[in-house]
């Protein structure tokens, strides 16, 4: 059962892993160049989401530009443990992503950087929700089954020992 849950998790996480791989390929010089101009609102919103995910409460364009001066910006974003996001994080992301009103495909036509970020952010939210709704209950069930199995094994061991003691009394 645990193997099945782990396989299910890997299946659910595959789109997020693909988005993380694309994120790792982004060129920071191109990102900085994109941000040096006034990016369209959708791209600005995505960068604000990224900065927020990395722990900043300031999501202004100044904060975004400052955060992207870190050469490891995309690496840090890709290493983020999506399952550790809070309800507040996901509500913030969902609200901002709802404002974008573009599909990933359309965003890729506007900007490959924007398309990659939008894909990553959407996959992060999807995985978080599926993890919370589907995986956590499955992991909890597996844990309960393991605990029940351990308890039953202990009880069986005690009963076997009692049975051996009774048999030894009968043979006396």
C-alpha positions as semicolon CSV with decimal commas, in nm:
position;residue;x (nm);y (nm);z (nm)
1;X;0,000;0,000;0,000
2;X;0,282;0,241;0,085
3;X;0,444;0,171;-0,252
4;X;0,117;0,256;-0,426
5;X;0,092;0,585;-0,239
6;X;0,452;0,673;-0,328
7;X;0,385;0,588;-0,693
8;X;0,072;0,803;-0,685
9;X;0,275;1,088;-0,534
10;X;0,538;1,058;-0,806
11;X;0,264;1,063;-1,069
12;X;0,106;1,374;-0,915
13;X;0,442;1,546;-0,880
14;X;0,564;1,480;-1,236
15;X;0,413;1,801;-1,385
16;X;0,562;2,007;-1,101
17;X;0,901;1,841;-1,152
18;X;0,884;1,926;-1,523
19;X;0,803;2,288;-1,439
20;X;1,095;2,299;-1,192
21;X;1,328;2,164;-1,462
22;X;1,216;2,441;-1,698
23;X;1,259;2,695;-1,421
24;X;1,619;2,584;-1,370
25;X;1,693;2,657;-1,736
26;X;1,590;3,022;-1,718
27;X;1,868;3,272;-1,778
28;X;1,893;3,526;-1,498
29;X;2,038;3,789;-1,733
30;X;1,726;3,761;-1,951
31;X;1,504;3,781;-1,643
32;X;1,680;4,097;-1,526
33;X;1,651;4,245;-1,875
34;X;1,278;4,166;-1,882
35;X;1,233;4,332;-1,544
36;X;1,445;4,635;-1,634
37;X;1,167;4,744;-1,865
38;X;0,814;4,781;-1,742
39;X;0,680;4,428;-1,778
40;X;0,315;4,364;-1,849
41;X;0,096;4,329;-1,541
42;X;0,068;3,950;-1,574
43;X;0,445;3,904;-1,564
44;X;0,474;4,144;-1,274
45;X;0,208;3,946;-1,083
46;X;0,397;3,621;-1,139
47;X;0,723;3,765;-1,012
48;X;0,540;3,903;-0,710
49;X;0,412;3,551;-0,641
50;X;0,764;3,412;-0,668
51;X;0,907;3,668;-0,429
52;X;0,624;3,600;-0,185
53;X;0,691;3,225;-0,203
54;X;1,054;3,290;-0,119
55;X;0,947;3,454;0,205
56;X;0,924;3,825;0,132
57;X;0,625;4,019;0,253
58;X;0,728;4,304;0,022
59;X;0,617;4,212;-0,329
60;X;0,677;4,549;-0,493
61;X;0,864;4,567;-0,823
62;X;1,161;4,704;-0,632
63;X;1,159;4,392;-0,414
64;X;1,121;4,173;-0,724
65;X;1,418;4,338;-0,894
66;X;1,623;4,304;-0,577
67;X;1,531;3,934;-0,540
68;X;1,625;3,859;-0,899
69;X;1,973;4,000;-0,847
70;X;2,037;3,677;-0,658
71;X;2,190;3,442;-0,914
72;X;2,016;3,153;-0,736
73;X;1,667;3,303;-0,759
74;X;1,533;3,028;-0,987
75;X;1,722;2,756;-0,802
76;X;1,578;2,867;-0,469
77;X;1,232;2,882;-0,620
78;X;1,270;2,532;-0,764
79;X;1,392;2,393;-0,431
80;X;1,088;2,524;-0,248
81;X;0,898;2,252;-0,061
82;X;0,552;2,306;-0,206
83;X;0,395;2,078;0,054
84;X;0,513;2,317;0,327
85;X;0,313;2,608;0,187
86;X;0,045;2,744;0,415
87;X;-0,317;2,815;0,334
88;X;-0,218;3,182;0,331
89;X;0,047;3,121;0,065
90;X;-0,192;2,930;-0,155
91;X;-0,469;3,188;-0,112
92;X;-0,225;3,463;-0,212
93;X;-0,109;3,265;-0,516
94;X;-0,459;3,169;-0,620
95;X;-0,581;3,528;-0,595
96;X;-0,288;3,662;-0,797
97;X;-0,299;3,386;-1,058
98;X;-0,673;3,442;-1,106
99;X;-0,592;3,802;-1,200
100;X;-0,364;3,693;-1,484
101;X;-0,640;3,565;-1,713
102;X;-0,396;3,393;-1,950
103;X;-0,328;3,031;-2,020
104;X;0,025;2,901;-1,995
105;X;0,032;2,859;-2,374
106;X;-0,074;3,219;-2,431
107;X;0,181;3,340;-2,179
108;X;0,455;3,144;-2,359
109;X;0,366;3,336;-2,675
110;X;0,405;3,662;-2,485
111;X;0,720;3,559;-2,297
112;X;0,891;3,225;-2,248
113;X;1,004;3,341;-1,904
114;X;0,646;3,432;-1,815
115;X;0,518;3,101;-1,950
116;X;0,770;2,908;-1,743
117;X;0,686;3,101;-1,426
118;X;0,312;3,068;-1,481
119;X;0,347;2,695;-1,539
120;X;0,557;2,657;-1,223
121;X;0,316;2,859;-1,009
122;X;0,007;2,678;-1,139
123;X;0,168;2,337;-1,093
124;X;0,276;2,433;-0,741
125;X;-0,079;2,522;-0,643
126;X;-0,221;2,209;-0,811
127;X;0,028;1,981;-0,642
128;X;-0,028;2,146;-0,303
129;X;-0,404;2,099;-0,333
130;X;-0,379;1,738;-0,451
131;X;-0,123;1,664;-0,181
132;X;-0,352;1,802;0,084
133;X;-0,673;1,646;-0,054
134;X;-0,549;1,311;-0,184
135;X;-0,203;1,224;-0,060
136;X;-0,222;1,325;0,305
137;X;-0,529;1,108;0,371
138;X;-0,360;0,816;0,194
139;X;-0,040;0,857;0,394
140;X;-0,246;0,877;0,713
141;X;-0,427;0,557;0,619
142;X;-0,097;0,380;0,550
143;X;0,034;0,500;0,886
144;X;-0,278;0,373;1,065
145;X;-0,246;0,038;0,889
146;X;0,120;0,014;0,992
147;X;0,032;0,097;1,352
148;X;-0,252;-0,158;1,350
149;X;-0,018;-0,419;1,202
150;X;0,242;-0,350;1,470
151;X;-0,019;-0,370;1,744
152;X;-0,162;-0,692;1,606
153;X;0,186;-0,842;1,575
154;X;0,253;-0,761;1,940
155;X;-0,079;-0,911;2,045
156;X;-0,013;-1,221;1,836
157;X;0,330;-1,259;1,995
158;X;0,176;-1,238;2,343
159;X;-0,090;-1,494;2,256
160;X;0,169;-1,729;2,109
161;X;0,376;-1,700;2,426
162;X;0,068;-1,769;2,640
163;X;-0,016;-2,069;2,422
164;X;0,338;-2,209;2,462
165;X;0,316;-2,162;2,838
166;X;-0,018;-2,345;2,847
167;X;0,122;-2,626;2,633
168;X;0,421;-2,659;2,862
169;X;0,185;-2,687;3,162
170;X;-0,015;-2,958;2,987
171;X;0,299;-3,162;2,915
172;X;0,415;-3,158;3,278
